């Protein structure tokens, strides 16, 4: 009986040592990817500085503080406002 446990112990250790070796794979060679150049058709600069949320917020507050509410409204995204609500 003692010999059977010894054989099983050796078999388990051999299996545990063999599994990682059989699962190892060589990494595929990596190809050098050329750096992408910035696109030539970049978005034009916004004259009101609305490229970032911070720019929109600061511009809106400045125009509102100056009392220029027409300009302040240009900083708001009103594309989803219905025409009836916008007219009132």
C-alpha positions as a Markdown table, in Angstrom:
| # | Residue | x | y | z |
|---|---|---|---|---|
| 1 | Unk | 0.0 | 0.0 | 0.0 |
| 2 | Unk | 2.9 | 2.3 | 0.8 |
| 3 | Unk | 4.3 | 1.8 | -2.7 |
| 4 | Unk | 1.0 | 2.9 | -4.3 |
| 5 | Unk | 0.9 | 6.2 | -2.4 |
| 6 | Unk | 4.6 | 6.8 | -3.4 |
| 7 | Unk | 3.8 | 6.1 | -7.1 |
| 8 | Unk | 0.7 | 8.5 | -7.0 |
| 9 | Unk | 2.8 | 11.2 | -5.3 |
| 10 | Unk | 5.5 | 11.0 | -7.9 |
| 11 | Unk | 2.9 | 10.9 | -10.7 |
| 12 | Unk | 1.1 | 14.0 | -9.3 |
| 13 | Unk | 4.4 | 15.9 | -9.0 |
| 14 | Unk | 5.4 | 14.9 | -12.5 |
| 15 | Unk | 2.0 | 16.1 | -13.8 |
| 16 | Unk | 2.2 | 19.4 | -12.0 |
| 17 | Unk | 5.7 | 20.0 | -13.3 |
| 18 | Unk | 4.8 | 19.0 | -16.9 |
| 19 | Unk | 1.6 | 21.1 | -17.2 |
| 20 | Unk | 3.2 | 24.6 | -17.1 |
| 21 | Unk | 5.7 | 23.5 | -19.6 |
| 22 | Unk | 3.1 | 22.2 | -22.0 |
| 23 | Unk | 1.0 | 25.3 | -21.7 |
| 24 | Unk | 3.8 | 27.8 | -22.3 |
| 25 | Unk | 3.6 | 29.4 | -25.7 |
| 26 | Unk | 6.0 | 31.6 | -27.5 |
| 27 | Unk | 4.8 | 35.2 | -27.8 |
| 28 | Unk | 4.2 | 36.1 | -31.5 |
| 29 | Unk | 6.6 | 38.6 | -32.9 |
| 30 | Unk | 5.4 | 42.2 | -32.6 |
| 31 | Unk | 5.4 | 44.3 | -35.8 |
| 32 | Unk | 6.4 | 47.9 | -35.6 |
| 33 | Unk | 3.3 | 50.0 | -36.1 |
| 34 | Unk | 4.0 | 53.3 | -37.7 |
| 35 | Unk | 2.9 | 56.3 | -35.6 |
| 36 | Unk | -0.2 | 57.8 | -36.9 |
| 37 | Unk | 0.0 | 61.4 | -38.0 |
| 38 | Unk | -2.6 | 63.9 | -36.9 |
| 39 | Unk | -5.4 | 64.1 | -39.4 |
| 40 | Unk | -5.2 | 67.0 | -41.8 |
| 41 | Unk | -9.0 | 67.7 | -41.4 |
| 42 | Unk | -8.9 | 68.8 | -37.8 |
| 43 | Unk | -12.0 | 70.5 | -36.4 |
| 44 | Unk | -11.9 | 74.3 | -36.8 |
| 45 | Unk | -11.5 | 76.3 | -33.6 |
| 46 | Unk | -14.6 | 77.6 | -32.1 |
| 47 | Unk | -14.6 | 81.4 | -31.9 |
| 48 | Unk | -16.4 | 81.3 | -28.6 |
| 49 | Unk | -13.9 | 78.9 | -27.0 |
| 50 | Unk | -16.4 | 76.0 | -26.6 |
| 51 | Unk | -13.8 | 73.3 | -27.2 |
| 52 | Unk | -14.1 | 72.1 | -23.6 |
| 53 | Unk | -16.9 | 72.1 | -21.1 |
| 54 | Unk | -14.8 | 74.5 | -19.0 |
| 55 | Unk | -14.5 | 76.9 | -21.9 |
| 56 | Unk | -18.2 | 76.8 | -22.4 |
| 57 | Unk | -19.0 | 77.3 | -18.8 |
| 58 | Unk | -16.5 | 80.2 | -18.3 |
| 59 | Unk | -17.7 | 81.9 | -21.5 |
| 60 | Unk | -21.4 | 81.6 | -20.5 |
| 61 | Unk | -20.7 | 83.1 | -17.0 |
| 62 | Unk | -18.6 | 85.9 | -18.4 |
| 63 | Unk | -21.3 | 86.9 | -21.0 |
| 64 | Unk | -24.1 | 86.7 | -18.4 |
| 65 | Unk | -22.1 | 88.8 | -15.9 |
| 66 | Unk | -21.7 | 91.4 | -18.7 |
| 67 | Unk | -25.4 | 91.4 | -19.3 |
| 68 | Unk | -24.9 | 90.1 | -22.9 |
| 69 | Unk | -27.6 | 87.4 | -22.7 |
| 70 | Unk | -27.8 | 86.8 | -26.4 |
| 71 | Unk | -24.1 | 85.9 | -26.4 |
| 72 | Unk | -24.6 | 83.8 | -23.2 |
| 73 | Unk | -27.3 | 81.8 | -25.0 |
| 74 | Unk | -24.8 | 80.9 | -27.7 |
| 75 | Unk | -22.9 | 78.9 | -25.2 |
| 76 | Unk | -25.9 | 76.7 | -24.4 |
| 77 | Unk | -26.7 | 73.5 | -26.3 |
| 78 | Unk | -30.3 | 74.2 | -27.4 |
| 79 | Unk | -30.5 | 71.6 | -30.2 |
| 80 | Unk | -33.1 | 69.5 | -28.3 |
| 81 | Unk | -35.3 | 72.4 | -27.2 |
| 82 | Unk | -38.6 | 72.4 | -29.0 |
| 83 | Unk | -39.4 | 75.4 | -31.2 |
| 84 | Unk | -42.5 | 76.3 | -29.1 |
| 85 | Unk | -40.4 | 76.5 | -26.0 |
| 86 | Unk | -37.6 | 78.4 | -27.7 |
| 87 | Unk | -40.0 | 81.0 | -29.1 |
| 88 | Unk | -41.5 | 81.8 | -25.7 |
